[in-house]
């Protein structure tokens, strides 16, 4: 143990344990405030979404082309409440993304601080692209496939709660998966992601997309699993192209 005279500054290197502890406390405090803001916004938006939940349900039912059924007295309320929570989650994402950028990314990469608004706008647009692809292409195809097994003697009765779970899970999963190219861009700019990563792991990506689709798809059929896996695999290759363009050129010598 080395003794220092009083007033002698600490040696250079790692900051003192007290300073590191205060830094961690500061980060936790910022995260707590951000989480509280997101929670408050989520609850408020859930109430607002519930007021419009019946109209939103009609938009989803158009994909089905038939009436939903309720298997218990409370299922109708639970279905509308679930739809409200899905909607509140989606509407809270831009705020959560901005707080994440301001609290985590900007302090560590100060030159990116001014990009916060543009990044949130691009992330929101990408999420909407994924959700719209699901609504206009994948959900109609998946629902049509499942309902197509009806016969004259067997009629499908679609539970309201399960139908909302099916639609909400697929739309949100697709929306979030469309953020992959944006995340890949910034990871490439930081030097954490290189084109070789994608070239060497495309077989692993194929397996990962299949497993992830099996987890995210509420139904066990292979048809809907494939519908979910194809966009995910496509996003893998789009992210690869983004990394090729965004990755810093290797230094000469």
N, C-alpha and C positions, 0 to 999 in steps of 0.2 A: 504494500500500500504506500502511495506517494503522498507525503505531507506537503501542503502548500501554505505559504504565509497568508494571513488575512488580507483580502483585497486583491489577491492575484487572480487575473482573469482565467477562466477555464481553458484548457487546451483545445485547439481547433480539431474538428472532426465531427463526431456525432453530437447533436445538441444535448444539453443536460436532460436527465430523466424528467425533471419538473416541467421543462418547456414542452417536451413531447407529450406529457400527460395533459397539459393545458390545451395543446393542439387537438388531441383526440376529443377532449371535452367540448371544444368549440365545434368540431365537426358533428358530434352527436347532437349538440344543441341546434345546429342548422338543419340537420336531418329531421329532428323532432318538429321543428316549426314547419318544415315543408310537408311532412306527413300530416300534420294537423290541418294545414291549409287544404291539402288534397281530400282529406276525410270530410271536412266541412263542405267543400264544393260537391263532393260525391253525394252526400246526404241531401243537400239542397236540390241538386239536379235530379236525384231519384224521385223527390216529391213532384217536381215539375214534369218529369217524364210520365209519372203515374197519371197525371191529369190528361195526358194525350195518349195513354197506352192503348185505348180501344181503337183509335185511329191508326196507330202504328200496327196493331194486330191485323187490321183490315188489309194493310199493305202487304203483310206477309201471307195472309190467307189467299190473296190473289194468285200466289205461286201454286197453291194447292188445288184451287178450283173446286173445293167442296167444304162443307161445314166441319168444324172441329167439335169434339165431344168432351164432356167432363165426366169423369168416373167417380167423383165425390163432390159433396156440396161446396167444399172449399177450393176445389181445383181451379175454378174460374178466377178467383181472387189471386191464388198463388201464381197462375199463369201470367196475369197482368202485372203482378209485383215482380216476377222474374224478368219480364220484358222491360220494366222500368229500371231494374238494376243493370241489365245489359246496356240500356241506353245511357244511363248515368256513367257507367264505366267508360264507354266510348267518348262521351263529352268531357270527361275529366282528363283524358289522355294528353291533350295539348298543354294543359296546366302542369301536369306531372312531368311532361317532357321538358318544358321550359325551366321548371325548378331543378330538374336533374342537370340540365345544361349549366345553369347559373351556379349551382352549388357544387358540382363535381367536375365538370369538364373545364369551364372557364377559369377557375382558379389554378388549374394545373397546366393549361395551355393559354396564357393570357392573350396571345395574338388571335385567338378564335373568339374572344369575348363578344365582339360586335356581330358575330354570325348567328346569335341566338334566335332572333326573330325569323330569319330566313330558314334556319334549320327546322324550326317548329312548323313553319308553313309547308316546307317540302315534305316533312314527315307526315303531316296531316293529309296532304295530297296523295302521298303513297298509300296511306291507310285507306283512304276513300277509293282509290283504284282497286285495291284488293277486295274491299267490301262490295263494290259495284260489280266486279267480276263474279263474285260469289252469288250476288243477287240475280243478275241477269243471265248468267251462263251455268254455273255449277249447281246452284240449288234447284232451278227448274229441271235440269237433267237428272239430278239425284232423286228428287221427289217423283218425277215422272216414271223413273225406273221402278221405284218401290211401289207406287200406286198401280203400276201397269200389271201387277199380278192379280188384280181383282178379276173375279169371274161372276157369272150370273148367280152362283150359289154362295160365293164368298165376297163379302163387301168389307173394305177396310174402314175401320172406325179410328180416326186419328185423335189421340189424346192432345188436348190443348197444351198441357205442360210439357210433354215430350216434344211436340212440334216446335215450340219456342226454344227449347233446349237445343234441338237439332239445328235450327236456323241461327240462333245466337252464337253457338260454338263455332260453326263453320265460318260465319261472317267475320267474327273477331279474330279467329285464327288466321284467316287469309289476310285480313288487314294488317295484323302484326307481322306476318311473314314478309309482307311487302316492304318492311323497314330494313330488310337484310342488305340491299344495295347501299343504302345510306350509311348504315353502320360499317359496312365494308370499306366505304370511301374514307371515313375518318380513321379507321384502324390502319388502313394502308398509308395514309398521310403520316401517321405516327410511326410507321415502320414495323408495326406489330403483325401485319398481314401481308404476305407476299404471294405472287402468282404461283410459285411452286407449291404452295399449300393446296391450292385447288387442283393443280395438275396431278399431284400424287395421291389425292384422296377422293377422286370422283366415285370410286366403287363404294367407299365408306359413305359418301353422300347419298348414293342410291339407297343403301340399306337404311340410313338414318331417316331419309324422307319417307320411306315405307313404314318404318316403325312409328315415326311421329304422326303420320296420317292415320295409322291404326288407333293411336291414342286419342287424337283430336276428333275423329269421325264418330259421332254418337251411335251409328248403326254398324253392325258387324259385317255387312256385305262387302265384297271385293270391288264392286262397281264404284261405290262412293269413296272407298279407300283410294282407288286409282284416280278419281276426279280430284281428290285433295293432293295426292302425291305429285301429279304432273306439274301443277304450278309451283310447288315447293322445289322440285328439281330444276324447273326453268329458272327460278330465282337464284339457284346456286350458280348456274352458268352466267346469269346476268351479273351477279356479284363478282364472279371471276373476271369478266370484262371490265368492270368498274375498277377492280384492283390493278389490272394491267395498265389502265390509263392513269390511275392516281398514285401508284407506288413511286416513290422517289427513284430517280435513275441512279444506278450504282456508280460510286466514285471511281474515276480512272486510276489506274495504278494499283 
